[in-house]
């Protein structure tokens, strides 16, 4: 069902509103919350997921549950978003868990860690593999309740001011990169910088940084990175299937009745699917446009990917040795990943490889 049709049906009277919640609307209290996004309003796909979520919550509650969405920095800057939710400064945030890995590296697993799960396997792990329960047991320690609220799919490897021909070319490169990916590349000589999306362009333009990763062609073109760094590398080996989360203050979540919890859960699941669908539709034409505009599309050299894989496993071992939460969840992810790619090797990979070969033949 198209979202606009769903919302229209939920708003009009008569039999069409049988699904829309007269029972909820008549029996549930009025609730008004605020939600801070981790992203600027200009990024309509990733910021827009929060608006999609809020619209569905309002429609399914018959207008009784309203959530006002604010872009990053308008109320709370992105680096403080989960702390603000945990202390109930604001009821909700829509942001990437890995932005807060400095608080505890376990936060990184909620979004993506290098050489982990692709988008479909991430959803499978979260919804069917026990991932949501494992993460929420951890998030509860920070007074948070998390729900998957979007995925970008495999990201790009970012924009680079110089060409990368080997691991040696990484040494001394100042790169904007979030999460544990930065710690992994640091082992290869990169100097990681964690910079919010809205500040990346001026940092690249001024030469404060030498490279930056964000998401993929659609968002990257909007932010104009191709104007200040010519080389566009792939894949984003540190983000195979990054999940964005809706975080709710845990006490506020526990205060909600089962009807409202169900509404929030289902609205989040819709936003999760909707974001991925939009990126899959919008990235191809954006990539064509970037290349037509002069972007130099390049794959990372094999020795860079291999070295990063070794470094990633070293980082996981180091963190696991001192952090029981990280160890228990990353071990679970690895086991799920290995089983998942057994199946992908049989059917998905074979089918996709054949279709890609035939596409290039015209």
N, C-alpha and C positions, 0 to 999 in steps of 0.2 A: 504494500500500500504506500502511495506517495505521502510524504510527510504533510504537505499542504492539505491533502484530502483528509488525512487523519485529524488534523487540527480543525478543519472546517466542520467535519462531522461531530467533533467533540463540542463545538461551540453552539450548534443550532439545536432547536427543540425537537420534540416528538420522538418517534421510534428510533431515529438515527442515533440518539444519545444513550441507547441501552448499554453500550460499552463504555460510555464516557464517565460514568460514576455518579449517578444520582444518589446512590446510597452513601458513598464517601462524602459527596458534597453536603448532604443533609446531616451527617452525623459527626464529621470530623471538625476540629477547631481550625480557625484561621491561623496560618503560619506564614511569617515573612522572614526570609533569610537573605544574607548577602554572601556572594561568592567572588573571590579574587581569582583571576586567571593568571597563569604564569607567562602569558603571551600578549603582545600588542594587538589591538583591535584590527590592524591592517592585515594580519594573517587570518583571513576569513575562515580557512579550513580548520586550523587547529584551535584558534580562539572561538570560532563558530560552534565547535562541539559543545561548549558550555552553554551557548544560547539555545542550541537544539535541545539539550538536556532540560534547561529551565522551562522551555516552551512545552515540552511533553509533561513535565511535572505539573504545570499549571493546568493543562488540558485534562489530564487524567484525574486531577483532584477537583474538577469542576470550578477551578479558580481559587480554591481555598489555600493552596500551597504555592506561594510565589517566591521566586529566588531571583534577586537582582544580580546581574553579572557585571563585574568591573575589570577593566584591562589591567595588566601588570603595572604596578606603581601608583595607580590612582588612589588606592587605599593602603595596600601592602606591597612592597617590592618583592619580586619573585624569591630572592634568597631567604626572606623571612616568612614565606607563605605558610609552611607547615607548622612553624612555631606559633604563628598567629592563630591558626585553627586549633592547635593543641591547647592553647591558653584561652580559647573562646573569645579572642578579640574579634574574630569573624567566624561565621559558622562553617564555611566551606572554602575549598580551594580546588581549582582544576589545574594541575601542574604535573611535571615529571618527577617521580620519586627520586631519580638519580641525582637531581640537583642538590639533594640534601645528604649525599654520601659522606660529606665532611662531618656530619653529626654522628653517623654510624654507617660504615660501608654497606651494610645490609640493605639500606635504602636503595642502592643502585640496582639491585636485582629486580625490584618492582618495575623498573622501566626496561633496562637492557644492560647486559654486560657483554664484552667482546666474545664472539664465537659461541653465542648462546642460541636461542630459539628464533625462528622466523615468526612472522605475524600470526600465521595460522596455528603453529605449534604453541606460541605464547598464549593465545586464547584457549587452546585445548588444555594446556597446563593449568591456567587460571581457573577455568570453569569446570574441568573434568579431572584434572590431575592433582587436585588439592592445593594448588598454588594460592588461591584466594585465602584459604584458611591459614596457610603457613604465613603469608604476608600479614594478614590481619592480627595474628597472634603477636607478631613483631610490632606492627603499627600501634597496637593497643598500649604498648609501653610508652608511647609518645602521645597518648590520648587522641589517637586518630582511628577512624574507620575508613578503609579504602575500597573503592569500586573501580574496575577498569572503565575508562572513559575515552578510548580512542587509541588508534595505532596508525603509524605512518607507513608501515612496511619497511623493507630494507632501505636504509638511508644511503646517501651518497658519501663519498670519502672526503668531500669538501673542496674548497677553493684554495689554490696555492699560488703564490707569487712566482715560484720557480718550479722547474720540472724536477720530478723525483725519479731517478733511474736506479737507485739502489738504497739499501739501508743507510749507507754512509751519508746520503743526502739529507737524512732526517736530523742529523746532529745540529743542535743549536736553533732549530726552527721553533719560533714562538707561535703556538697554535691554540686557537680557541676550540676547546673540546670539553664536553661535560662528562661527569661520572667517572667510573673506573677506567674508561677508555683512555683518559689522560694519564692515569698512573701506568697503564700498560705502555703507551707510547713514550712515556718518560724513560722507561728502561732502554728505549732505542735512541735516546738522545734528544727527543722533543721536549720543549719547555711548555707544559700545558697552562692554558689560561682559561678560567671559567668566567665568561662574559655573557650577560643577557642578550637575547636576540636583537633588541633594538640598538645595542651599542656596538655590534659587530662591524657594521659597514664603516663607521668613522675610524675604528681601530685599524682595519685593513687599509683604508685610504691613507691614513697618516703613517703607516708602516710600523705602528705599535706592535702589531702581530704580523706574521708572515703567511699564515694559513688559518682557515676557519671552516668548521663543519657546522651545518645547521640541520636541514631535513633532506630536501630533495628539490627537483627542478621547479616545481610550482611555487613553493615558498622562497627558494633561493632567487628566482627571477624577480619576485616582488621586492625583495630586499636589495637587489641590485649588485650582488657580489661579483657578477661577471664584469662589471665596470672597473673593478679595482684589483682583480686577481684572475689571470687568464686561464689557468689550468684547473680543469674540473675532473677530479679523480673519483673512481668507484672501485669496489663497493665500500660502504661504510662498515667495515668488518667489526667495528665495536657496537653496531646497532642493527642487528638482524631483524628485530621485530619489536621496536620500542613502544611500550604501552604508556599512555597518559592516564593519570588517575583522578577521580573525584575523591577528595578527602573531606570527611565530615568530622567535626568535633565529636569525640566518642560519647560524651555525656549527652549531647544533643541527639545523637543517633539512638541511644538507649531510651531517651524520653519519648521517641516517636512510637505510635501504635503500629501494629503489623500492616495496616492498610497503607500508611505513608511509607513505611520501609519498602513495601513491595513496589510502590509507585517509583520511588527513587532508584531501586535496583533495576527496574525495567527501563526507565528513562536512560539510565547509564548504559545499559546493554545496547539500546538503540543508538545512542551517541557513539558508542564504541564501533559498531558496524558501519555507521554512517561516515565517520571520518575516513576509514580505510577505503570505502567505496569512492569517496571524493578524490582522495589522492591517486587511486588507480586510474580514475578518469582524467584527472587534470595534469598529472606528471608527463604523459607522453607528448602532448602538444607543447608544453613548456620546455621540454628537453629539445624538441625540434627548433623552437624559437631561440633558445640559448645558443645552440650550435650555429644556426643561421646568423646570429649576431656576433660570432667570432670565438665563442668559448671552445677551448681545446680539450675535448673529452679523452680521458686516458684511464687505463686500468692500472692499479697499483702493481708494481713488479712482484713476481712470485716470491723473491727473497724477503721483501717487506712483509708480505702476508704471513709467510712461514715464521719469520722472526717474531712477529706480533703474536702469533699463536703460542709459541713457546713462552713468550713474556707473560701472556695472559694467564697461562696455567701456573707460572711462578707466582704471580700476584695472588691467585686464588689460594694457593698453598700457604703463602705468607699470612693472608688475612684469616684463613681458616684456623691457623695455629693459635690465634689470639682472640678469636671472636666466634663463640659457639653458635650464635644466631646465623651469622654468615655461613658457617660451615654446613649447618643442617639444611639450609635452603639451597645453597649452591650445589650440594651433593644431590639433592632431590631434582634440581633442574638438569644436571648432567645426565642422570639416569633417564629422565624423561626424554631429553634430547636424543640420546643414543637409540632409544626405542623408536622415537618418532622418525628419525632419519633412516632407520631400517625400512620403514614403510615407504617413505618418500623415494628411496633408492629404487624400489620395485616399480611404482606406478607413476607418481608425480614427476620425478626427474626424467624418466623415459619419455613420457608424453610431452612435457614442456620442451625437452631438448629436440624432439622430432619436429614440433610445431615451430620452434625458433629457426631451425635449419631450413624449413620450408618457407617460412616468411622471408628469409634473406634471399631465397631463390626467386622470390616474386610470385 
